[in-house]
Amino acid sequence: MNGICLIGYMGSGKSTIGKALSARLELPFIDLDHEIEKEENQTIPEIFEKKGEAYFREAESWLLKKYIAVPCVLSTGGGVIVDEHNRKELLKHESVIYLTADSSILLERIQQDTRTTRPLAMEENIDSFHRLFLERADFYELSAAYQVDVTDKSIEEICDEIIHKVSS
């Protein structure tokens, strides 16, 4: 099997589902955000602060091209679809999966996750969270070969659905 690439808004489960799929399919798991942090030897917030979003997006694009054709399960950052070149790159591949859910469900998931803090999920930024979700929704849909709604499904059910879609 060729690789699978997961796209979607923050909180959609790209990393969690990616790790589970990787184990099921016996393929390496690559988290694009972690790869950028390793390459830069900085966290993503540090990269944004010191080098800016344009620099981050350029690194993201370069690594997307590097890994998308590799037999692996690739989890992208939520903003990968912002860049038109990335959207075109994603469209070249048959196994790009858009993990989707309503923005209120995604916000709730993020707010319950104590492992990480995401500024957009803070009370004062909730309007921005929903607005950004709406701005990106069409890009996710246009960039993916398949959509999988993750609402009220177990990790196992989501993995089963993804495997069924890419093997059909």
PyMOL CGO cylinders between C-alpha atoms (Angstrom):
from pymol import cmd
from pymol.cgo import CYLINDER

trace = [
    CYLINDER, 0.00, 0.00, 0.00, 1.14, 3.51, -0.78, 0.3, 1, 1, 1, 1, 1, 1,
    CYLINDER, 1.14, 3.51, -0.78, 1.02, 6.07, 1.96, 0.3, 1, 1, 1, 1, 1, 1,
    CYLINDER, 1.02, 6.07, 1.96, -1.97, 7.82, 3.49, 0.3, 1, 1, 1, 1, 1, 1,
    CYLINDER, -1.97, 7.82, 3.49, -2.00, 11.54, 4.16, 0.3, 1, 1, 1, 1, 1, 1,
    CYLINDER, -2.00, 11.54, 4.16, -4.34, 12.98, 6.79, 0.3, 1, 1, 1, 1, 1, 1,
    CYLINDER, -4.34, 12.98, 6.79, -5.54, 16.56, 6.60, 0.3, 1, 1, 1, 1, 1, 1,
    CYLINDER, -5.54, 16.56, 6.60, -8.05, 18.46, 8.71, 0.3, 1, 1, 1, 1, 1, 1,
    CYLINDER, -8.05, 18.46, 8.71, -8.56, 21.25, 11.18, 0.3, 1, 1, 1, 1, 1, 1,
    CYLINDER, -8.56, 21.25, 11.18, -6.96, 21.24, 14.62, 0.3, 1, 1, 1, 1, 1, 1,
    CYLINDER, -6.96, 21.24, 14.62, -8.65, 18.76, 16.91, 0.3, 1, 1, 1, 1, 1, 1,
    CYLINDER, -8.65, 18.76, 16.91, -9.77, 16.43, 14.12, 0.3, 1, 1, 1, 1, 1, 1,
    CYLINDER, -9.77, 16.43, 14.12, -7.45, 13.67, 15.36, 0.3, 1, 1, 1, 1, 1, 1,
    CYLINDER, -7.45, 13.67, 15.36, -4.82, 13.61, 12.61, 0.3, 1, 1, 1, 1, 1, 1,
    CYLINDER, -4.82, 13.61, 12.61, -2.00, 12.57, 14.96, 0.3, 1, 1, 1, 1, 1, 1,
    CYLINDER, -2.00, 12.57, 14.96, -4.06, 10.14, 17.03, 0.3, 1, 1, 1, 1, 1, 1,
    CYLINDER, -4.06, 10.14, 17.03, -5.64, 8.48, 13.99, 0.3, 1, 1, 1, 1, 1, 1,
    CYLINDER, -5.64, 8.48, 13.99, -2.33, 8.58, 12.15, 0.3, 1, 1, 1, 1, 1, 1,
    CYLINDER, -2.33, 8.58, 12.15, -0.53, 6.64, 14.87, 0.3, 1, 1, 1, 1, 1, 1,
    CYLINDER, -0.53, 6.64, 14.87, -3.30, 4.02, 15.01, 0.3, 1, 1, 1, 1, 1, 1,
    CYLINDER, -3.30, 4.02, 15.01, -3.37, 3.66, 11.21, 0.3, 1, 1, 1, 1, 1, 1,
    CYLINDER, -3.37, 3.66, 11.21, 0.39, 3.38, 11.14, 0.3, 1, 1, 1, 1, 1, 1,
    CYLINDER, 0.39, 3.38, 11.14, 0.29, 0.48, 13.59, 0.3, 1, 1, 1, 1, 1, 1,
    CYLINDER, 0.29, 0.48, 13.59, -2.56, -1.26, 11.74, 0.3, 1, 1, 1, 1, 1, 1,
    CYLINDER, -2.56, -1.26, 11.74, -0.93, -0.91, 8.33, 0.3, 1, 1, 1, 1, 1, 1,
    CYLINDER, -0.93, -0.91, 8.33, 2.63, -1.45, 9.57, 0.3, 1, 1, 1, 1, 1, 1,
    CYLINDER, 2.63, -1.45, 9.57, 3.75, 1.79, 7.95, 0.3, 1, 1, 1, 1, 1, 1,
    CYLINDER, 3.75, 1.79, 7.95, 5.91, 4.48, 9.53, 0.3, 1, 1, 1, 1, 1, 1,
    CYLINDER, 5.91, 4.48, 9.53, 4.07, 7.42, 11.09, 0.3, 1, 1, 1, 1, 1, 1,
    CYLINDER, 4.07, 7.42, 11.09, 5.30, 10.91, 10.22, 0.3, 1, 1, 1, 1, 1, 1,
    CYLINDER, 5.30, 10.91, 10.22, 3.89, 14.02, 11.84, 0.3, 1, 1, 1, 1, 1, 1,
    CYLINDER, 3.89, 14.02, 11.84, 4.74, 16.96, 9.59, 0.3, 1, 1, 1, 1, 1, 1,
    CYLINDER, 4.74, 16.96, 9.59, 4.71, 19.49, 12.44, 0.3, 1, 1, 1, 1, 1, 1,
    CYLINDER, 4.71, 19.49, 12.44, 7.16, 17.37, 14.46, 0.3, 1, 1, 1, 1, 1, 1,
    CYLINDER, 7.16, 17.37, 14.46, 9.41, 17.02, 11.41, 0.3, 1, 1, 1, 1, 1, 1,
    CYLINDER, 9.41, 17.02, 11.41, 9.50, 20.81, 11.03, 0.3, 1, 1, 1, 1, 1, 1,
    CYLINDER, 9.50, 20.81, 11.03, 10.37, 21.19, 14.71, 0.3, 1, 1, 1, 1, 1, 1,
    CYLINDER, 10.37, 21.19, 14.71, 13.19, 18.64, 14.33, 0.3, 1, 1, 1, 1, 1, 1,
    CYLINDER, 13.19, 18.64, 14.33, 14.54, 20.30, 11.19, 0.3, 1, 1, 1, 1, 1, 1,
    CYLINDER, 14.54, 20.30, 11.19, 14.48, 23.74, 12.81, 0.3, 1, 1, 1, 1, 1, 1,
    CYLINDER, 14.48, 23.74, 12.81, 15.40, 22.60, 16.33, 0.3, 1, 1, 1, 1, 1, 1,
    CYLINDER, 15.40, 22.60, 16.33, 12.60, 24.88, 17.59, 0.3, 1, 1, 1, 1, 1, 1,
    CYLINDER, 12.60, 24.88, 17.59, 8.95, 24.56, 18.49, 0.3, 1, 1, 1, 1, 1, 1,
    CYLINDER, 8.95, 24.56, 18.49, 6.37, 25.82, 16.00, 0.3, 1, 1, 1, 1, 1, 1,
    CYLINDER, 6.37, 25.82, 16.00, 5.49, 28.83, 18.19, 0.3, 1, 1, 1, 1, 1, 1,
    CYLINDER, 5.49, 28.83, 18.19, 9.21, 29.71, 18.34, 0.3, 1, 1, 1, 1, 1, 1,
    CYLINDER, 9.21, 29.71, 18.34, 9.50, 29.42, 14.55, 0.3, 1, 1, 1, 1, 1, 1,
    CYLINDER, 9.50, 29.42, 14.55, 6.47, 31.69, 14.09, 0.3, 1, 1, 1, 1, 1, 1,
    CYLINDER, 6.47, 31.69, 14.09, 7.87, 34.19, 16.59, 0.3, 1, 1, 1, 1, 1, 1,
    CYLINDER, 7.87, 34.19, 16.59, 11.48, 34.25, 15.35, 0.3, 1, 1, 1, 1, 1, 1,
    CYLINDER, 11.48, 34.25, 15.35, 11.15, 33.58, 11.63, 0.3, 1, 1, 1, 1, 1, 1,
    CYLINDER, 11.15, 33.58, 11.63, 7.51, 34.28, 10.83, 0.3, 1, 1, 1, 1, 1, 1,
    CYLINDER, 7.51, 34.28, 10.83, 4.62, 32.34, 9.35, 0.3, 1, 1, 1, 1, 1, 1,
    CYLINDER, 4.62, 32.34, 9.35, 5.93, 32.66, 5.76, 0.3, 1, 1, 1, 1, 1, 1,
    CYLINDER, 5.93, 32.66, 5.76, 9.14, 30.86, 6.74, 0.3, 1, 1, 1, 1, 1, 1,
    CYLINDER, 9.14, 30.86, 6.74, 7.15, 28.15, 8.54, 0.3, 1, 1, 1, 1, 1, 1,
    CYLINDER, 7.15, 28.15, 8.54, 4.85, 27.63, 5.54, 0.3, 1, 1, 1, 1, 1, 1,
    CYLINDER, 4.85, 27.63, 5.54, 7.87, 27.31, 3.23, 0.3, 1, 1, 1, 1, 1, 1,
    CYLINDER, 7.87, 27.31, 3.23, 9.40, 24.62, 5.48, 0.3, 1, 1, 1, 1, 1, 1,
    CYLINDER, 9.40, 24.62, 5.48, 6.02, 22.90, 5.67, 0.3, 1, 1, 1, 1, 1, 1,
    CYLINDER, 6.02, 22.90, 5.67, 5.70, 22.86, 1.86, 0.3, 1, 1, 1, 1, 1, 1,
    CYLINDER, 5.70, 22.86, 1.86, 9.18, 21.47, 1.40, 0.3, 1, 1, 1, 1, 1, 1,
    CYLINDER, 9.18, 21.47, 1.40, 8.60, 18.66, 3.89, 0.3, 1, 1, 1, 1, 1, 1,
    CYLINDER, 8.60, 18.66, 3.89, 5.15, 17.87, 2.48, 0.3, 1, 1, 1, 1, 1, 1,
    CYLINDER, 5.15, 17.87, 2.48, 6.73, 17.27, -0.94, 0.3, 1, 1, 1, 1, 1, 1,
    CYLINDER, 6.73, 17.27, -0.94, 9.44, 15.18, 0.69, 0.3, 1, 1, 1, 1, 1, 1,
    CYLINDER, 9.44, 15.18, 0.69, 7.09, 12.85, 2.59, 0.3, 1, 1, 1, 1, 1, 1,
    CYLINDER, 7.09, 12.85, 2.59, 3.80, 12.70, 0.68, 0.3, 1, 1, 1, 1, 1, 1,
    CYLINDER, 3.80, 12.70, 0.68, 5.04, 10.10, -1.80, 0.3, 1, 1, 1, 1, 1, 1,
    CYLINDER, 5.04, 10.10, -1.80, 6.75, 7.99, 0.88, 0.3, 1, 1, 1, 1, 1, 1,
    CYLINDER, 6.75, 7.99, 0.88, 4.93, 4.82, 1.98, 0.3, 1, 1, 1, 1, 1, 1,
    CYLINDER, 4.93, 4.82, 1.98, 3.89, 6.08, 5.41, 0.3, 1, 1, 1, 1, 1, 1,
    CYLINDER, 3.89, 6.08, 5.41, 0.98, 7.57, 7.31, 0.3, 1, 1, 1, 1, 1, 1,
    CYLINDER, 0.98, 7.57, 7.31, 1.54, 11.32, 7.14, 0.3, 1, 1, 1, 1, 1, 1,
    CYLINDER, 1.54, 11.32, 7.14, -0.23, 13.69, 9.52, 0.3, 1, 1, 1, 1, 1, 1,
    CYLINDER, -0.23, 13.69, 9.52, -0.16, 17.30, 8.34, 0.3, 1, 1, 1, 1, 1, 1,
    CYLINDER, -0.16, 17.30, 8.34, -0.65, 20.51, 10.26, 0.3, 1, 1, 1, 1, 1, 1,
    CYLINDER, -0.65, 20.51, 10.26, -4.08, 22.09, 10.10, 0.3, 1, 1, 1, 1, 1, 1,
    CYLINDER, -4.08, 22.09, 10.10, -2.83, 24.95, 7.94, 0.3, 1, 1, 1, 1, 1, 1,
    CYLINDER, -2.83, 24.95, 7.94, -1.08, 22.91, 5.25, 0.3, 1, 1, 1, 1, 1, 1,
    CYLINDER, -1.08, 22.91, 5.25, -3.96, 23.61, 2.85, 0.3, 1, 1, 1, 1, 1, 1,
    CYLINDER, -3.96, 23.61, 2.85, -3.51, 27.38, 3.12, 0.3, 1, 1, 1, 1, 1, 1,
    CYLINDER, -3.51, 27.38, 3.12, -0.80, 27.30, 0.45, 0.3, 1, 1, 1, 1, 1, 1,
    CYLINDER, -0.80, 27.30, 0.45, -2.04, 26.76, -3.11, 0.3, 1, 1, 1, 1, 1, 1,
    CYLINDER, -2.04, 26.76, -3.11, 1.07, 24.74, -4.05, 0.3, 1, 1, 1, 1, 1, 1,
    CYLINDER, 1.07, 24.74, -4.05, 0.38, 22.37, -1.15, 0.3, 1, 1, 1, 1, 1, 1,
    CYLINDER, 0.38, 22.37, -1.15, -3.22, 21.91, -2.29, 0.3, 1, 1, 1, 1, 1, 1,
    CYLINDER, -3.22, 21.91, -2.29, -1.99, 21.03, -5.78, 0.3, 1, 1, 1, 1, 1, 1,
    CYLINDER, -1.99, 21.03, -5.78, 0.54, 18.60, -4.29, 0.3, 1, 1, 1, 1, 1, 1,
    CYLINDER, 0.54, 18.60, -4.29, -2.18, 16.92, -2.21, 0.3, 1, 1, 1, 1, 1, 1,
    CYLINDER, -2.18, 16.92, -2.21, -4.41, 16.54, -5.25, 0.3, 1, 1, 1, 1, 1, 1,
    CYLINDER, -4.41, 16.54, -5.25, -1.74, 14.46, -6.99, 0.3, 1, 1, 1, 1, 1, 1,
    CYLINDER, -1.74, 14.46, -6.99, -2.22, 11.69, -4.43, 0.3, 1, 1, 1, 1, 1, 1,
    CYLINDER, -2.22, 11.69, -4.43, -5.14, 9.28, -4.18, 0.3, 1, 1, 1, 1, 1, 1,
    CYLINDER, -5.14, 9.28, -4.18, -4.92, 8.61, -0.46, 0.3, 1, 1, 1, 1, 1, 1,
    CYLINDER, -4.92, 8.61, -0.46, -5.45, 12.06, 1.06, 0.3, 1, 1, 1, 1, 1, 1,
    CYLINDER, -5.45, 12.06, 1.06, -8.10, 11.84, 3.76, 0.3, 1, 1, 1, 1, 1, 1,
    CYLINDER, -8.10, 11.84, 3.76, -9.90, 14.85, 5.21, 0.3, 1, 1, 1, 1, 1, 1,
    CYLINDER, -9.90, 14.85, 5.21, -10.86, 14.17, 8.83, 0.3, 1, 1, 1, 1, 1, 1,
    CYLINDER, -10.86, 14.17, 8.83, -13.88, 16.34, 9.45, 0.3, 1, 1, 1, 1, 1, 1,
    CYLINDER, -13.88, 16.34, 9.45, -16.31, 17.30, 12.20, 0.3, 1, 1, 1, 1, 1, 1,
    CYLINDER, -16.31, 17.30, 12.20, -18.31, 20.34, 13.19, 0.3, 1, 1, 1, 1, 1, 1,
    CYLINDER, -18.31, 20.34, 13.19, -16.11, 23.16, 14.51, 0.3, 1, 1, 1, 1, 1, 1,
    CYLINDER, -16.11, 23.16, 14.51, -17.88, 23.17, 17.89, 0.3, 1, 1, 1, 1, 1, 1,
    CYLINDER, -17.88, 23.17, 17.89, -16.97, 19.49, 18.35, 0.3, 1, 1, 1, 1, 1, 1,
    CYLINDER, -16.97, 19.49, 18.35, -13.34, 20.17, 17.41, 0.3, 1, 1, 1, 1, 1, 1,
    CYLINDER, -13.34, 20.17, 17.41, -13.18, 23.12, 19.81, 0.3, 1, 1, 1, 1, 1, 1,
    CYLINDER, -13.18, 23.12, 19.81, -14.56, 20.96, 22.62, 0.3, 1, 1, 1, 1, 1, 1,
    CYLINDER, -14.56, 20.96, 22.62, -11.93, 18.27, 21.93, 0.3, 1, 1, 1, 1, 1, 1,
    CYLINDER, -11.93, 18.27, 21.93, -9.10, 20.79, 22.02, 0.3, 1, 1, 1, 1, 1, 1,
    CYLINDER, -9.10, 20.79, 22.02, -10.33, 22.40, 25.21, 0.3, 1, 1, 1, 1, 1, 1,
    CYLINDER, -10.33, 22.40, 25.21, -10.48, 18.97, 26.90, 0.3, 1, 1, 1, 1, 1, 1,
    CYLINDER, -10.48, 18.97, 26.90, -6.93, 18.06, 25.81, 0.3, 1, 1, 1, 1, 1, 1,
    CYLINDER, -6.93, 18.06, 25.81, -4.68, 18.88, 28.75, 0.3, 1, 1, 1, 1, 1, 1,
    CYLINDER, -4.68, 18.88, 28.75, -1.49, 17.85, 26.92, 0.3, 1, 1, 1, 1, 1, 1,
    CYLINDER, -1.49, 17.85, 26.92, -1.33, 20.98, 24.81, 0.3, 1, 1, 1, 1, 1, 1,
    CYLINDER, -1.33, 20.98, 24.81, -2.44, 24.58, 24.75, 0.3, 1, 1, 1, 1, 1, 1,
    CYLINDER, -2.44, 24.58, 24.75, -3.74, 26.05, 21.55, 0.3, 1, 1, 1, 1, 1, 1,
    CYLINDER, -3.74, 26.05, 21.55, -4.20, 29.80, 21.62, 0.3, 1, 1, 1, 1, 1, 1,
    CYLINDER, -4.20, 29.80, 21.62, -7.14, 29.70, 19.20, 0.3, 1, 1, 1, 1, 1, 1,
    CYLINDER, -7.14, 29.70, 19.20, -9.06, 27.49, 21.62, 0.3, 1, 1, 1, 1, 1, 1,
    CYLINDER, -9.06, 27.49, 21.62, -8.82, 30.02, 24.46, 0.3, 1, 1, 1, 1, 1, 1,
    CYLINDER, -8.82, 30.02, 24.46, -12.05, 31.72, 25.48, 0.3, 1, 1, 1, 1, 1, 1,
    CYLINDER, -12.05, 31.72, 25.48, -11.04, 35.10, 24.02, 0.3, 1, 1, 1, 1, 1, 1,
    CYLINDER, -11.04, 35.10, 24.02, -10.26, 33.54, 20.62, 0.3, 1, 1, 1, 1, 1, 1,
    CYLINDER, -10.26, 33.54, 20.62, -13.26, 31.27, 20.04, 0.3, 1, 1, 1, 1, 1, 1,
    CYLINDER, -13.26, 31.27, 20.04, -14.70, 33.49, 17.30, 0.3, 1, 1, 1, 1, 1, 1,
    CYLINDER, -14.70, 33.49, 17.30, -11.34, 33.35, 15.50, 0.3, 1, 1, 1, 1, 1, 1,
    CYLINDER, -11.34, 33.35, 15.50, -11.30, 29.55, 15.87, 0.3, 1, 1, 1, 1, 1, 1,
    CYLINDER, -11.30, 29.55, 15.87, -14.68, 29.20, 14.15, 0.3, 1, 1, 1, 1, 1, 1,
    CYLINDER, -14.68, 29.20, 14.15, -13.90, 31.83, 11.50, 0.3, 1, 1, 1, 1, 1, 1,
    CYLINDER, -13.90, 31.83, 11.50, -10.62, 30.11, 10.56, 0.3, 1, 1, 1, 1, 1, 1,
    CYLINDER, -10.62, 30.11, 10.56, -12.43, 26.77, 10.39, 0.3, 1, 1, 1, 1, 1, 1,
    CYLINDER, -12.43, 26.77, 10.39, -14.93, 28.22, 7.92, 0.3, 1, 1, 1, 1, 1, 1,
    CYLINDER, -14.93, 28.22, 7.92, -12.18, 29.87, 5.87, 0.3, 1, 1, 1, 1, 1, 1,
    CYLINDER, -12.18, 29.87, 5.87, -10.33, 26.57, 5.50, 0.3, 1, 1, 1, 1, 1, 1,
    CYLINDER, -10.33, 26.57, 5.50, -13.24, 24.11, 5.09, 0.3, 1, 1, 1, 1, 1, 1,
    CYLINDER, -13.24, 24.11, 5.09, -13.47, 24.38, 1.30, 0.3, 1, 1, 1, 1, 1, 1,
    CYLINDER, -13.47, 24.38, 1.30, -9.70, 24.00, 0.93, 0.3, 1, 1, 1, 1, 1, 1,
    CYLINDER, -9.70, 24.00, 0.93, -9.78, 20.74, 2.92, 0.3, 1, 1, 1, 1, 1, 1,
    CYLINDER, -9.78, 20.74, 2.92, -12.63, 19.40, 0.82, 0.3, 1, 1, 1, 1, 1, 1,
    CYLINDER, -12.63, 19.40, 0.82, -10.96, 20.34, -2.46, 0.3, 1, 1, 1, 1, 1, 1,
    CYLINDER, -10.96, 20.34, -2.46, -7.59, 18.88, -1.42, 0.3, 1, 1, 1, 1, 1, 1,
    CYLINDER, -7.59, 18.88, -1.42, -8.75, 15.43, -0.31, 0.3, 1, 1, 1, 1, 1, 1,
    CYLINDER, -8.75, 15.43, -0.31, -9.65, 12.30, -2.22, 0.3, 1, 1, 1, 1, 1, 1,
    CYLINDER, -9.65, 12.30, -2.22, -11.91, 11.19, 0.65, 0.3, 1, 1, 1, 1, 1, 1,
    CYLINDER, -11.91, 11.19, 0.65, -13.65, 12.62, 3.69, 0.3, 1, 1, 1, 1, 1, 1,
    CYLINDER, -13.65, 12.62, 3.69, -14.18, 10.82, 6.97, 0.3, 1, 1, 1, 1, 1, 1,
    CYLINDER, -14.18, 10.82, 6.97, -16.44, 12.38, 9.59, 0.3, 1, 1, 1, 1, 1, 1,
    CYLINDER, -16.44, 12.38, 9.59, -14.84, 11.63, 12.96, 0.3, 1, 1, 1, 1, 1, 1,
    CYLINDER, -14.84, 11.63, 12.96, -17.87, 12.65, 15.03, 0.3, 1, 1, 1, 1, 1, 1,
    CYLINDER, -17.87, 12.65, 15.03, -18.87, 10.06, 17.63, 0.3, 1, 1, 1, 1, 1, 1,
    CYLINDER, -18.87, 10.06, 17.63, -16.63, 7.34, 16.17, 0.3, 1, 1, 1, 1, 1, 1,
    CYLINDER, -16.63, 7.34, 16.17, -13.94, 5.33, 17.88, 0.3, 1, 1, 1, 1, 1, 1,
    CYLINDER, -13.94, 5.33, 17.88, -10.37, 5.39, 16.63, 0.3, 1, 1, 1, 1, 1, 1,
    CYLINDER, -10.37, 5.39, 16.63, -10.91, 1.82, 15.43, 0.3, 1, 1, 1, 1, 1, 1,
    CYLINDER, -10.91, 1.82, 15.43, -14.02, 2.75, 13.45, 0.3, 1, 1, 1, 1, 1, 1,
    CYLINDER, -14.02, 2.75, 13.45, -12.26, 5.70, 11.83, 0.3, 1, 1, 1, 1, 1, 1,
    CYLINDER, -12.26, 5.70, 11.83, -9.27, 3.54, 10.89, 0.3, 1, 1, 1, 1, 1, 1,
    CYLINDER, -9.27, 3.54, 10.89, -11.59, 0.89, 9.44, 0.3, 1, 1, 1, 1, 1, 1,
    CYLINDER, -11.59, 0.89, 9.44, -13.37, 3.50, 7.33, 0.3, 1, 1, 1, 1, 1, 1,
    CYLINDER, -13.37, 3.50, 7.33, -10.11, 4.98, 6.05, 0.3, 1, 1, 1, 1, 1, 1,
    CYLINDER, -10.11, 4.98, 6.05, -8.68, 1.58, 5.16, 0.3, 1, 1, 1, 1, 1, 1,
    CYLINDER, -8.68, 1.58, 5.16, -11.90, 0.65, 3.37, 0.3, 1, 1, 1, 1, 1, 1,
    CYLINDER, -11.90, 0.65, 3.37, -11.87, 3.90, 1.36, 0.3, 1, 1, 1, 1, 1, 1,
    CYLINDER, -11.87, 3.90, 1.36, -8.25, 3.66, 0.22, 0.3, 1, 1, 1, 1, 1, 1,
    CYLINDER, -8.25, 3.66, 0.22, -8.47, -0.05, -0.59, 0.3, 1, 1, 1, 1, 1, 1,
    CYLINDER, -8.47, -0.05, -0.59, -11.64, 0.15, -2.69, 0.3, 1, 1, 1, 1, 1, 1,
]
cmd.load_cgo(trace, "trace")
